[in-house]
Amino acid sequence: MEFFCELSVNLEWLPRRTKTMDASVNNADFNQAALAHIDALYGYAMTLTRNTTEAEDLVQETYLRATGAANQPQLNGNLKAWLFVIMRNAWLNQLRHDQSGPRFVELEPNEQTDDARGNPHVVYLRKLEREQVRAAIEKLPETYREIVVLRDIEGFSYQEIAMVLDCPAGTVMSRLGRARAKLRAALSTWQSKSRAHAV
């Protein structure tokens, strides 16, 4: 009696993982294209989390989810907006899990700029302006702050922001208008105060 026999296994019936990307585009090309947006993603993560370590973790989580996604966009598509959607969804999931809102921390005040070699007075004024704009953006309600960062800092179109935030483009435009009005009001009071101190 023979108990062992050669088995022939046909695995063609197994479902294959399909991607919407062209066959000529390999994973390395996708990874390279995705990494081109790391600075923008980190800036958005800092806006969302207000914490350097949490922002780094969020960027890492975004890339892990993006590289593991079954339906990756084509490289000539809107990869940046797709990555921002993944990041925002990961952040919202994290907030739901933690049952708490974002933590507010001070931004690093010791930023080095190219103006350091220039006129010290100009360097000082530019630093004050950056700090005031940053502080005014931080004081905005979260919905306005997020739209200002996406539009004015990251340069997304209204349609892309609508996709990231999962709301109509008209809502994006109205929120952005209200956010900019609040920023103008906050910054105009700062400018009038700084002129009064200069006199």
KALIN-V719651 format. One line per field, one symbol per residue. psi: psi as a letter, one per 20 degrees, with the letter a starting at -180 (. if undefined). A space follows every 10 residues. Layout:
BEGIN
psi: ???
END
This chain:
BEGIN
psi: pohpqppopo jhippqoqqi qqhiorhhgg gghhiijhgg hgghhhgghk pgghgghhgg hghghghiph mqrqhjamhg hghhgggghg ghhgghgikq aqpprqqpil ppriihiaph ggggghgggg hggghhghiq qghggghggg ghgikqrhgg ghggilrqhh gggghgghgh gggggghhhg hhghhhhh.
END
